[in-house]
């Protein structure tokens, strides 16, 4: 599975801070804002499919790390190597 083409992603327009909050006390607020942005994004499904298989941190495709762990468990998917990459 190739890294998704996020050049049309709405995340490019707002910056990554809300998708990858650094402080624990910001998670809930940041993820709420990020989920709203993801909800209208044209690459949401591509982003989500990548994240289910490769990402354990941050908001991807409108899902939190916890959401993706639950999806993996339900679908019996094993997290592949996590990639750290500059994509935006």
LINTA-V247658 format. One record per backbone hydrogen bond with DSSP energy under -0.5 kcal/mol. CO is the residue of the C=O (numbers start at 0). NH is the residue of the N-H. If there is no record, write none. Layout:
# LINTA-V247658
co	nh
CO	NH
CO	NH
This chain:
# LINTA-V247658
co	nh
3	5
5	8
8	11
9	12
9	13
10	13
10	14
15	18
15	19
18	58
22	25
23	26
25	29
26	30
27	31
28	32
29	33
30	34
31	35
32	36
33	37
34	38
35	39
36	39
37	40
40	43
42	46
43	47
44	48
45	49
46	50
47	51
48	52
49	52
49	53
50	54
52	79
53	82
57	59
59	62
62	59
63	67
64	68
65	69
66	70
67	71
68	72
69	73
70	74
71	75
71	76
72	75
82	84
84	86
